[in-house]
């Protein structure tokens, strides 16, 4: 399978091209430059592989949660590309993508994702490692104040994301195990989104470009922006 993946949901911006099991990726932490960087990154990974957009069999993107502006950029780019190519899209949770990468690099069975959502809140979710190393959702992605978060009790976990950087002291009081590990400066990567997206596309579980929507957790924002991306 040849699949393109992009992510602009957080401070990081990345694009990855998956060709069967090989990955080509561009990644940069560049707040407020996503609009400027993402299309050149896409072209760069295609050029390195010697391929054109016409070779793509699917597109995956970090659908959120994350920056409202960043998620809209990614949704708009993949919708435009997929419409032109007539291919399916795999929307991937940014928190799930972070968990996937965390499990690849650490032995923990649980991963607690937390992205700083501003306004005194975090986007968070908890994932368990499956037998094949991929993440399965244990506590679904949601947005809460840090003091409202409840992590599974008694198991070591890896805590990942900027929410741990901003609210680490408070969140650590909810982790009741001395073997837990915290990686606060970790962002989602298009390479993880590509691998997760390829599974969906291969299972015929991708969505039509017309149905591409950012994944918001704050309902008031979702209501204001849903019509912008829904073409149905």
N, C-alpha and C positions, 0 to 999 in steps of 0.2 A: 504494500500500500504506500502511496505517496500522499502525505497529508501535511498541510501548513497549519501552524498554531501561532497565535499571538496573544500577548497579555499586556494590558496597560492599566490594570485595576489599582495598582499601588504606586509607590514612588519609583518602582522599577518598570522598565519597558523592555519587552523581549519578543523575538520572533524565532520560530524553530521550524525546520523542515525535516519530517520523518520519512525516510525512504527504506521501506521494510523495517529493519531493526537499527538502522544507522541514523544518527541525528546530526544536523548542522544547526547551530544556534548563534544568535546575537543577543546580548544581554547588557543592559546599562542601567544603573541607578541614576535617574535624571528627572527629578520632579519638574512638572510643568513643561516638559519638552516632548511628551508622548506624540502629539500631533506632528511634530517636526521629524521624529525619529522612526516611527513605526513603518511607514511605507518604504523608506530606504533600507531598513532592516529586512523587510520581506524580499525586496529585490536582491539584496546582498546574499541571502541564503539560497535563493533560486540561481543566482549567477554562479555561486560556488559549486552547485550541483550540476550546472550546465542544463538547467531545465527552464521551461516557461510556465506561466500560470496554467496553461492548457493541460499540463501533465497532472494537475492536482485531482485527487479522487475524493477529497473531503477537506473541510476547514474546521478547526477547533479554536475556541477562544475562552479566555477567563471572563466568565459572565458576571462575576461578582460573588460575594459582596466586596466592596472597596470604594474607591473614589467615584462619586457620581459622574464627574467629567470623564475620568479614565474609562469607566465601563461603557459610557456612551460612545467614546471614540472607537473602542474595540468592536462594539456591536455594529456601528456604522460601516467600518472597514470590511468586516467579514460579510455583512449583508450585501454590500455592493459587489464584492468579489464573487460570492457564491451565486448571486443572481445572474451575473454575466457569464459564469461558467456552467450554470445549471447543476450544481452539486449540493450535497447536504452539509449541514453545519452541526457540530457537537458543542453545545454550551457546557462548560465545565466550571464547577464551583472553585473559586480561587482558594478557599480553605482546604478543599479536598486535594487540590494540586500541591499545596504546601505540605499536607500530610503525606502524600505520595513521596515527595522528595525527602521528607524527614525519615520515613521508613527505609528508604534506600541507603541512608547514611548512618542510621542508628539502630540498635537492637531492640528498642522499646516496642511493646505491643500496643500502647496507647499514645495518641498524639492529641494534644490540646492546642488548637489554633486560636489565636487572638489578634485581630487587627484593630488598631486605634481607629475608631469611627468618629472621633471628635465629639464635641458637645457632651463630654463626660460619659461616653458610651464606648463599647467595643463590639465588633463583629466576632462571634466565636462559635466554635463547634468542636466536638470530640470524635475522633476516628479510631477504629481498631484495625490492626493489621490482619489481613486475611492470609490464608495459607500460601497464596501466590505473591504475597508482599504488597498487594494493593490495599488501599484504605476502604473500609466499610463504615458508614456513618453510624455512630453510637448515640450522639446527641446532635440533633439537626442544627444547621447553621441558623443563628439568630442574633439579634442585637439587644444588648442589655447594659445597664450600669455594671461596672466591675463588681460591686458588692452583691449583685444578684446572681452571679455566676456560681454554678455548682458542678465541680468536677467529680468523677468517680473516686470513691474513697478507698484507700488502702493499696492501690497499685502504682508502681512507678510509671511515670509518663514523661514524654518530651513536650515541653511547652514552646511553641514557635510563633513568632510574629511580633509586630510593633506594639500590640496591646500589652505584651509582657515588658516591653521597654518603658512604657508610660505608666503602667499600673502594676509593675512587678511585685512590689512589696505587698500590696493587697491581694493579688492573685495567689501569691505563694502561701498565704495563710489558708488557702483552700486546697492546697496540695499536701496531702498527709502521708508523704513518703520521702525518705531521705535520699533515695536513689533516682529521683526525678532530675531531669536535665532541662535547662532553659536556654533557648537560642532566640534572643529578642530581635536581632537585626536580620531576619530572614524574610524574603519576599517570594511570591509565586514566580515560577519560571515557565516559559513557553514549552520547554522540553518536557516537563511533567504533564502539561496540558495536552501536548501532542500524543503522548503514550496513552493517556486516559481517553482522549478523543478518538484515537484509532480503534479502541475497543468498541465504542458506541457506533462508529461508522461501520465497522465490520459486522456488527450485530443488527444493522439496518435500523438503528435507534437514533440516527441523526434527525434534525428538524429541517423543514424547508426554509429557504432564506427569508421568505415572507413572514415566517413565524419567529424570527430571531428577536429576542427581547433581553435587555439587561436584567440581571437578578438583583433586585433591590430588596432590602429587608425593612426599610422604613416606608410604610404604606403611603404616607402622604407624598413622598417623592415618586413612588411607582405610579400613582394615579396621575400625576402631572405629566409624566413622560411616556406612558404606555402607548399613547396614540402616535407618538413620533416615530416609533419603530414598527408598529403593526400595520401591515399592508393588506391584511385579510379583509 
